[in-house]
Amino acid sequence: MALRCGAGVLGRAPPPPNPICVHVHAGAVPAHAHDGPHQGAAARGHAQAVHTHRAHHGHGPGHSHVPANFDKAFAIGITLNATFVLVEALYGYRANSLALLADAGHNLGDVLGLVLAWAGTTLSRRRPTTRRTYGLRRFSILASLGNAGLLLVSVGAIAAEAVQRVGKPGDIATSTVMVVATIGIVINGGTALLFARGKSGDMNIRGAYLHMLGDAAVSAGVVAAAFVIAMTGLAWIDPVSSLIIAAFILWSAWQLALDSFNLAVDAVPRGIDPQAVRVRLLALDEVTDVHHLHIWALSTTEVALTAHLVRPCEGGEDAVLTAANEALQHDFGIGHATLQFEHGQQRLPCQKSTPVRSAAVEPSRR
């Protein structure tokens, strides 16, 4: 039986002296590291554990889960939006427009959200250590959850002020409101475009994208409300439009919060069907059962899996492993897999070429 340590295979190429094989499981599987040789059944069990970490090195053609660098987008977005918040708040106060002030408050929350998302993206790129064997990748999940929290807080503040103003709206300088809000559409829409290419592959970037896209839509709503007020003189449209804005923000924030919470508690990421994964693994050569299947997110861009594959026959494990890795990556985007072979109640020879066997040498703790 060949043993994988990291991305290499013992038996296919001469291993380096004292290869380090660290087994780390998140979620339902307790994390553990190997300090020395296993004895008895423990040694036999771990000799059949196969670990792959493709997510760290990239994948086959057309597949790459290495996060794109959005540092420039974050820097531009934070600078533009922080400046605009000050301008919008000042003119919102002068124009006596709650909708404009609400948009400024929402934009302020989004600036903080961008800072948090940038911190999450930066920290997730830090190299793993012996203490934090996955690095700080999960911080991007916490950043996404924090972003959702900021959005929900801004919704509450906007809604509370709007309710108070519905019964006593004041005079509004509609021309000023429309000019400032139009500038907001340009700034927020342009910033959203900077994050558009990463919104599908990274929930943290998706949070930043939703923030900016939501701001552009909110600013458009402010322009429309100011125009209607200018045409009709109905000042109550201002607080009512603020409530509509709050409802829009609430919807997007709730979806982001739900997805982020699920990732934070190691739920199966959205878009991956555990039953479909199980069926695909069962389709592998000579695999008769799959159990201890766990799927969770290492970060907002990487997915991990652990599973026990029951395979009564001996031999051909490398071929099965290669097929499993390709299927998991291609069909489900799972690039970090830990697979353990078991023989079950019987052992049968496989009509496959048996890989070269090699004993793993586990280093002692330094």
LOSEMI-639769 format. One line per field, with one value per residue (C-alpha): residue in three letters; x, y, z. Coordinates in nm, 4 decimals. Layout:
BEGIN
r = (Ala | ...)
px = (X | ...)
py = (Y | ...)
pz = (Z | ...)
***
This chain:
BEGIN
r = (Met | Ala | Leu | Arg | Cys | Gly | Ala | Gly | Val | Leu | Gly | Arg | Ala | Pro | Pro | Pro | Pro | Asn | Pro | Ile | Cys | Val | His | Val | His | Ala | Gly | Ala | Val | Pro | Ala | His | Ala | His | Asp | Gly | Pro | His | Gln | Gly | Ala | Ala | Ala | Arg | Gly | His | Ala | Gln | Ala | Val | His | Thr | His | Arg | Ala | His | His | Gly | His | Gly | Pro | Gly | His | Ser | His | Val | Pro | Ala | Asn | Phe | Asp | Lys | Ala | Phe | Ala | Ile | Gly | Ile | Thr | Leu | Asn | Ala | Thr | Phe | Val | Leu | Val | Glu | Ala | Leu | Tyr | Gly | Tyr | Arg | Ala | Asn | Ser | Leu | Ala | Leu | Leu | Ala | Asp | Ala | Gly | His | Asn | Leu | Gly | Asp | Val | Leu | Gly | Leu | Val | Leu | Ala | Trp | Ala | Gly | Thr | Thr | Leu | Ser | Arg | Arg | Arg | Pro | Thr | Thr | Arg | Arg | Thr | Tyr | Gly | Leu | Arg | Arg | Phe | Ser | Ile | Leu | Ala | Ser | Leu | Gly | Asn | Ala | Gly | Leu | Leu | Leu | Val | Ser | Val | Gly | Ala | Ile | Ala | Ala | Glu | Ala | Val | Gln | Arg | Val | Gly | Lys | Pro | Gly | Asp | Ile | Ala | Thr | Ser | Thr | Val | Met | Val | Val | Ala | Thr | Ile | Gly | Ile | Val | Ile | Asn | Gly | Gly | Thr | Ala | Leu | Leu | Phe | Ala | Arg | Gly | Lys | Ser | Gly | Asp | Met | Asn | Ile | Arg | Gly | Ala | Tyr | Leu | His | Met | Leu | Gly | Asp | Ala | Ala | Val | Ser | Ala | Gly | Val | Val | Ala | Ala | Ala | Phe | Val | Ile | Ala | Met | Thr | Gly | Leu | Ala | Trp | Ile | Asp | Pro | Val | Ser | Ser | Leu | Ile | Ile | Ala | Ala | Phe | Ile | Leu | Trp | Ser | Ala | Trp | Gln | Leu | Ala | Leu | Asp | Ser | Phe | Asn | Leu | Ala | Val | Asp | Ala | Val | Pro | Arg | Gly | Ile | Asp | Pro | Gln | Ala | Val | Arg | Val | Arg | Leu | Leu | Ala | Leu | Asp | Glu | Val | Thr | Asp | Val | His | His | Leu | His | Ile | Trp | Ala | Leu | Ser | Thr | Thr | Glu | Val | Ala | Leu | Thr | Ala | His | Leu | Val | Arg | Pro | Cys | Glu | Gly | Gly | Glu | Asp | Ala | Val | Leu | Thr | Ala | Ala | Asn | Glu | Ala | Leu | Gln | His | Asp | Phe | Gly | Ile | Gly | His | Ala | Thr | Leu | Gln | Phe | Glu | His | Gly | Gln | Gln | Arg | Leu | Pro | Cys | Gln | Lys | Ser | Thr | Pro | Val | Arg | Ser | Ala | Ala | Val | Glu | Pro | Ser | Arg | Arg)
px = (0.0000 | 0.1466 | 0.1250 | 0.0835 | 0.2384 | 0.1376 | 0.1315 | 0.4027 | 0.3734 | 0.6128 | 0.7097 | 0.6952 | 1.0026 | 1.2717 | 1.1379 | 1.3463 | 1.5098 | 1.2629 | 0.9539 | 0.7056 | 0.3539 | 0.1064 | -0.2580 | -0.4952 | -0.8726 | -1.1229 | -1.4894 | -1.6195 | -1.2771 | -1.0510 | -0.7302 | -0.4145 | -0.0506 | 0.1903 | 0.4791 | 0.6253 | 0.5597 | 0.2205 | 0.1902 | -0.0335 | -0.3714 | -0.3010 | 0.0006 | -0.1920 | -0.4817 | -0.2639 | -0.0584 | -0.3701 | -0.4525 | -0.3916 | -0.3729 | -0.3756 | -0.3464 | -0.4008 | -0.5588 | -0.2189 | -0.0545 | -0.3188 | -0.5004 | -0.5396 | -0.6252 | -0.9007 | -0.8977 | -0.7298 | -0.8391 | -0.5530 | -0.7271 | -0.6688 | -0.4961 | -0.7538 | -0.5256 | -0.5409 | -0.9210 | -0.9520 | -0.7174 | -0.9047 | -1.2472 | -1.1682 | -1.0114 | -1.2934 | -1.5743 | -1.4242 | -1.3954 | -1.7479 | -1.8927 | -1.7668 | -1.9057 | -2.2401 | -2.2911 | -2.2130 | -2.4509 | -2.7153 | -2.7205 | -2.7357 | -3.0112 | -3.2092 | -3.2343 | -3.2667 | -3.2250 | -2.8895 | -2.7798 | -2.8933 | -2.6901 | -2.3878 | -2.4263 | -2.4577 | -2.1495 | -1.9551 | -2.0444 | -1.9314 | -1.5957 | -1.5462 | -1.6621 | -1.4047 | -1.1323 | -1.2434 | -1.2600 | -0.9141 | -0.7752 | -0.9363 | -0.7938 | -0.4464 | -0.4332 | -0.5618 | -0.2466 | -0.0132 | 0.1904 | 0.0956 | 0.2957 | 0.3461 | 0.0836 | -0.1632 | -0.1254 | -0.3838 | -0.2461 | -0.5120 | -0.7348 | -1.0458 | -1.0123 | -1.1642 | -1.4800 | -1.4854 | -1.4385 | -1.7328 | -1.9456 | -1.8387 | -1.9297 | -2.2791 | -2.3086 | -2.2141 | -2.4769 | -2.7454 | -2.6523 | -2.6737 | -3.0188 | -3.1433 | -3.0116 | -3.1639 | -3.5021 | -3.5252 | -3.4590 | -3.6925 | -3.9839 | -3.9403 | -3.9431 | -4.2425 | -4.4856 | -4.2859 | -4.0828 | -3.8982 | -3.8086 | -3.5460 | -3.2981 | -3.3707 | -3.1173 | -2.8303 | -2.9507 | -2.9676 | -2.6203 | -2.4520 | -2.6360 | -2.5442 | -2.1778 | -2.2391 | -2.3721 | -2.0524 | -1.8174 | -2.0002 | -2.0723 | -1.7113 | -1.5861 | -1.8253 | -1.6786 | -1.3335 | -1.4585 | -1.6882 | -1.4393 | -1.3996 | -1.7599 | -1.8280 | -1.5159 | -1.4638 | -1.7375 | -1.5244 | -1.4905 | -1.8587 | -1.9339 | -1.7321 | -1.9025 | -2.2499 | -2.1627 | -2.0663 | -2.3426 | -2.5953 | -2.4588 | -2.4925 | -2.8546 | -2.9247 | -2.7821 | -3.0000 | -3.3011 | -3.2073 | -3.1899 | -3.5308 | -3.6867 | -3.5447 | -3.6753 | -4.0265 | -4.0214 | -3.9121 | -4.1978 | -4.4733 | -4.3612 | -4.4384 | -4.1604 | -4.2712 | -4.1259 | -3.7797 | -3.8225 | -4.0313 | -3.7572 | -3.5144 | -3.7245 | -3.7184 | -3.3412 | -3.3162 | -3.5244 | -3.2954 | -2.9851 | -3.1472 | -3.2106 | -2.8518 | -2.7062 | -2.9164 | -2.8017 | -2.4387 | -2.4808 | -2.6426 | -2.3721 | -2.0935 | -2.2407 | -2.2685 | -1.9024 | -1.8022 | -1.9697 | -1.8195 | -2.1385 | -2.1079 | -2.0514 | -2.3330 | -2.3267 | -2.1881 | -2.4265 | -2.2812 | -2.4910 | -2.3568 | -2.0017 | -2.0726 | -2.2135 | -1.9097 | -1.6690 | -1.8663 | -1.8171 | -1.4400 | -1.2803 | -1.3597 | -1.4937 | -1.7882 | -1.8720 | -1.8015 | -1.8322 | -1.6976 | -1.7544 | -1.7017 | -1.6940 | -1.6204 | -1.4611 | -1.1001 | -1.1580 | -1.3927 | -1.2132 | -1.1008 | -1.2981 | -1.1695 | -1.2949 | -1.2210 | -1.3629 | -1.3060 | -1.3284 | -1.4003 | -1.2127 | -1.1813 | -0.9122 | -0.5446 | -0.3420 | -0.4077 | -0.4539 | -0.2573 | -0.4817 | -0.7934 | -0.6467 | -0.5671 | -0.9186 | -1.0719 | -0.8668 | -0.9565 | -1.3263 | -1.3488 | -1.1683 | -1.3420 | -1.6963 | -1.7130 | -1.4175 | -1.2786 | -0.9019 | -0.7945 | -0.8864 | -0.7925 | -0.8894 | -0.8371 | -0.8663 | -1.0174 | -1.0423 | -1.3611 | -1.4355 | -1.2289 | -0.9249 | -0.9172 | -0.6388 | -0.7002 | -0.6239 | -0.4121 | -0.0410 | 0.0452 | 0.2333 | 0.5755 | 0.5397 | 0.7353 | 0.7216 | 0.6662 | 0.9227 | 0.7600 | 0.9871 | 0.9927 | 0.8801 | 1.1485)
py = (0.0000 | 0.3339 | 0.6211 | 0.9820 | 1.2507 | 1.5977 | 1.5825 | 1.3189 | 0.9415 | 0.7198 | 0.4321 | 0.6230 | 0.8344 | 0.8235 | 1.0216 | 1.2851 | 1.1879 | 1.1644 | 1.2670 | 1.4583 | 1.3253 | 1.5383 | 1.4353 | 1.7200 | 1.6899 | 1.9682 | 1.9508 | 1.6192 | 1.4528 | 1.5482 | 1.7190 | 1.5294 | 1.5285 | 1.2368 | 1.2665 | 0.9199 | 0.5714 | 0.4114 | 0.0746 | -0.2215 | -0.1448 | 0.2270 | 0.1719 | -0.0476 | 0.1978 | 0.4955 | 0.3042 | 0.3030 | 0.6713 | 0.8614 | 1.2384 | 1.4778 | 1.8533 | 1.9631 | 2.2883 | 2.4172 | 2.3674 | 2.4298 | 2.1727 | 2.0356 | 2.2392 | 2.4875 | 2.4405 | 2.6697 | 2.7557 | 2.9881 | 3.3154 | 3.6005 | 3.9037 | 4.1772 | 4.4056 | 4.6833 | 4.6564 | 4.6806 | 4.9809 | 5.1679 | 5.0769 | 5.1764 | 5.5088 | 5.6120 | 5.5033 | 5.6541 | 5.9893 | 5.9610 | 5.8800 | 6.2130 | 6.4057 | 6.2232 | 6.2672 | 6.6401 | 6.7070 | 6.4729 | 6.6789 | 7.0080 | 6.8789 | 6.7308 | 6.3989 | 6.0866 | 5.8699 | 6.0326 | 6.0098 | 5.6471 | 5.5764 | 5.7449 | 5.5308 | 5.2203 | 5.3218 | 5.3682 | 5.0130 | 4.8975 | 5.0723 | 4.8842 | 4.5710 | 4.6206 | 4.6653 | 4.3437 | 4.1539 | 4.2782 | 4.1663 | 3.8243 | 3.7853 | 3.8953 | 3.6717 | 3.3716 | 3.3873 | 3.3456 | 3.0275 | 2.7374 | 2.6762 | 2.3707 | 2.5168 | 2.6375 | 2.3683 | 2.5285 | 2.8776 | 3.1453 | 3.0511 | 3.0267 | 3.3937 | 3.4701 | 3.2894 | 3.4969 | 3.8123 | 3.7140 | 3.6539 | 3.9897 | 4.1605 | 4.0160 | 4.1399 | 4.4942 | 4.4891 | 4.3763 | 4.6498 | 4.9165 | 4.7856 | 4.8298 | 5.1855 | 5.2892 | 5.1320 | 5.2870 | 5.6390 | 5.5964 | 5.4904 | 5.8011 | 6.0290 | 5.8808 | 6.0909 | 6.4126 | 6.4457 | 6.7743 | 6.9831 | 6.8211 | 6.9819 | 6.7360 | 6.8727 | 6.8280 | 6.4795 | 6.3680 | 6.5010 | 6.3395 | 6.0095 | 5.9956 | 6.0283 | 5.7386 | 5.5222 | 5.5768 | 5.5137 | 5.2110 | 5.0584 | 5.0979 | 4.9425 | 4.6487 | 4.5825 | 4.5517 | 4.2508 | 4.1018 | 3.8425 | 3.6892 | 3.6865 | 3.3268 | 3.1625 | 3.3384 | 3.4160 | 3.6861 | 3.8645 | 3.7971 | 3.9872 | 4.2868 | 4.2680 | 4.2579 | 4.5540 | 4.7676 | 4.6482 | 4.7111 | 5.0615 | 5.1377 | 5.0181 | 5.2164 | 5.5322 | 5.4734 | 5.4470 | 5.7741 | 5.9479 | 5.8093 | 5.9127 | 6.2653 | 6.2992 | 6.1909 | 6.4312 | 6.7166 | 6.6384 | 6.5820 | 6.7546 | 6.4393 | 6.4516 | 6.1258 | 5.9394 | 6.0012 | 5.7881 | 5.5301 | 5.4878 | 5.4423 | 5.1492 | 4.9947 | 5.0378 | 4.8692 | 4.5738 | 4.5305 | 4.5350 | 4.2915 | 4.0364 | 4.0321 | 4.0468 | 3.7534 | 3.5317 | 3.6216 | 3.5669 | 3.2264 | 3.1039 | 3.2394 | 3.0816 | 2.7449 | 2.7603 | 2.8696 | 2.5631 | 2.3260 | 2.2603 | 2.1245 | 2.4272 | 2.5395 | 2.3773 | 2.0428 | 1.7481 | 1.4984 | 1.2170 | 1.2868 | 1.2792 | 0.9448 | 0.7988 | 0.9192 | 0.7591 | 0.4336 | 0.4300 | 0.3969 | 0.0639 | -0.2112 | 0.0351 | -0.1312 | 0.1193 | 0.4752 | 0.5931 | 0.8632 | 1.1082 | 1.4690 | 1.7760 | 2.1265 | 2.4568 | 2.5333 | 2.8922 | 3.0852 | 2.9359 | 2.5854 | 2.2712 | 1.9667 | 1.6098 | 1.3018 | 0.9557 | 0.5862 | 0.3730 | 0.0023 | -0.1950 | -0.5698 | -0.6283 | -0.5444 | -0.3628 | -0.0755 | 0.1799 | 0.4491 | 0.4237 | 0.4489 | 0.7453 | 0.9279 | 0.8651 | 0.9845 | 1.3053 | 1.3880 | 1.3177 | 1.5185 | 1.8165 | 1.8134 | 1.7348 | 1.9100 | 2.1503 | 1.9586 | 1.9984 | 1.8821 | 1.5166 | 1.2644 | 0.9106 | 0.5959 | 0.2484 | -0.0383 | -0.4058 | -0.4825 | -0.8485 | -1.0076 | -0.9515 | -1.0351 | -0.9841 | -0.7129 | -0.7606 | -0.4491 | -0.3846 | -0.3583 | -0.0366 | -0.0532 | -0.0734 | 0.1517 | 0.2059 | 0.5623 | 0.6973 | 0.9309 | 1.1914 | 1.2424 | 1.5718 | 1.8345)
pz = (0.0000 | -0.0985 | 0.1477 | 0.0452 | 0.2593 | 0.1426 | -0.2344 | -0.2799 | -0.2974 | -0.1071 | -0.3329 | -0.6614 | -0.5968 | -0.3282 | -0.0323 | 0.1403 | 0.4698 | 0.7557 | 0.5548 | 0.7649 | 0.7359 | 0.9295 | 0.9338 | 1.0113 | 1.0111 | 1.0736 | 1.1510 | 1.2754 | 1.2604 | 1.5528 | 1.4534 | 1.5361 | 1.4458 | 1.4496 | 1.6908 | 1.6533 | 1.5184 | 1.5726 | 1.7348 | 1.6544 | 1.4961 | 1.4983 | 1.2767 | 1.0366 | 1.0212 | 0.9434 | 0.6915 | 0.4786 | 0.5137 | 0.1938 | 0.2092 | -0.0821 | -0.0681 | -0.4247 | -0.3175 | -0.2107 | -0.5467 | -0.8119 | -1.0201 | -1.3671 | -1.6749 | -1.6110 | -1.2344 | -0.9863 | -0.6355 | -0.5554 | -0.4645 | -0.7056 | -0.5576 | -0.4981 | -0.2948 | -0.5544 | -0.5765 | -0.1984 | -0.1787 | -0.4512 | -0.3156 | 0.0432 | -0.0582 | -0.2920 | -0.0599 | 0.2567 | 0.0780 | -0.0577 | 0.2868 | 0.4212 | 0.1230 | 0.1286 | 0.5028 | 0.4808 | 0.1928 | 0.3333 | 0.6519 | 0.4573 | 0.2266 | 0.5202 | 0.3333 | 0.5472 | 0.2388 | 0.1656 | 0.5300 | 0.5401 | 0.2287 | 0.3879 | 0.6993 | 0.4878 | 0.2896 | 0.6127 | 0.7130 | 0.3724 | 0.4082 | 0.7352 | 0.5578 | 0.2842 | 0.5460 | 0.7162 | 0.3869 | 0.2890 | 0.6252 | 0.5777 | 0.2284 | 0.3396 | 0.6470 | 0.4527 | 0.2392 | 0.5358 | 0.5346 | 0.7636 | 1.0787 | 1.2986 | 1.5317 | 1.2678 | 1.0057 | 0.7763 | 0.8266 | 0.8772 | 0.5853 | 0.7998 | 0.8919 | 0.5513 | 0.6716 | 0.9900 | 0.7812 | 0.5632 | 0.8737 | 1.0185 | 0.6926 | 0.7123 | 1.0706 | 0.9699 | 0.6964 | 0.9409 | 1.1913 | 0.9187 | 0.8221 | 1.1772 | 1.2018 | 0.8687 | 0.9447 | 1.2925 | 1.1674 | 0.8694 | 1.0897 | 1.3040 | 0.9989 | 0.8175 | 1.0217 | 1.0108 | 0.6914 | 0.6358 | 0.3346 | 0.1111 | -0.1283 | -0.4046 | -0.6561 | -0.4124 | -0.3226 | -0.6873 | -0.7721 | -0.4702 | -0.5105 | -0.8797 | -0.7846 | -0.5447 | -0.8270 | -1.0249 | -0.7313 | -0.5901 | -0.9291 | -1.0365 | -0.7123 | -0.7539 | -1.0987 | -0.9402 | -0.7420 | -1.0063 | -1.1316 | -0.7848 | -0.6654 | -0.7695 | -0.6313 | -0.2971 | -0.0451 | 0.1137 | -0.2223 | -0.2824 | 0.0380 | -0.0827 | -0.4227 | -0.2649 | -0.0439 | -0.3410 | -0.5706 | -0.2954 | -0.2459 | -0.6172 | -0.6111 | -0.2960 | -0.4534 | -0.7583 | -0.5281 | -0.3618 | -0.7015 | -0.7997 | -0.4683 | -0.4913 | -0.8457 | -0.7432 | -0.4483 | -0.6775 | -0.9152 | -0.6560 | -0.3374 | -0.1357 | 0.1260 | 0.2927 | -0.0057 | 0.1416 | 0.4606 | 0.2733 | 0.0143 | 0.3045 | 0.4309 | 0.0835 | 0.0782 | 0.4191 | 0.2962 | -0.0037 | 0.2166 | 0.4620 | 0.1883 | 0.0622 | 0.4143 | 0.5335 | 0.2463 | 0.3131 | 0.6884 | 0.6371 | 0.3986 | 0.6206 | 0.9330 | 0.7605 | 0.6633 | 1.0136 | 1.1707 | 0.9109 | 0.7177 | 0.3652 | 0.1389 | -0.0859 | -0.4273 | -0.3082 | -0.2661 | -0.0135 | -0.1572 | -0.5053 | -0.3651 | -0.1983 | -0.5206 | -0.7145 | -0.4675 | -0.4792 | -0.8547 | -0.8085 | -0.8977 | -0.6426 | -0.3794 | -0.2038 | 0.0694 | 0.1802 | 0.5381 | 0.7702 | 0.4864 | 0.5936 | 0.3691 | 0.4952 | 0.3941 | 0.4807 | 0.3679 | 0.1445 | -0.1579 | -0.0538 | 0.0299 | 0.2192 | 0.2446 | 0.4526 | 0.3849 | 0.4465 | 0.1338 | 0.1813 | -0.0832 | -0.0134 | -0.2745 | -0.2459 | -0.5100 | -0.7469 | -0.4709 | -0.6524 | -0.9572 | -0.7406 | -0.5551 | -0.8783 | -1.0100 | -0.6814 | -0.6804 | -1.0384 | -0.9830 | -0.6606 | -0.8126 | -1.1497 | -1.0359 | -0.6983 | -0.6702 | -0.3714 | -0.3811 | -0.0348 | 0.0192 | 0.2881 | 0.1902 | 0.3960 | 0.2455 | 0.4430 | 0.3457 | 0.5356 | 0.6239 | 0.3480 | 0.1343 | -0.2330 | -0.4857 | -0.7424 | -1.1094 | -1.0928 | -1.0727 | -0.7063 | -0.6274 | -0.4702 | -0.0960 | 0.1294 | 0.5013 | 0.6200 | 0.8593 | 1.1058 | 1.2665 | 1.6390 | 1.7867 | 1.7766)
***
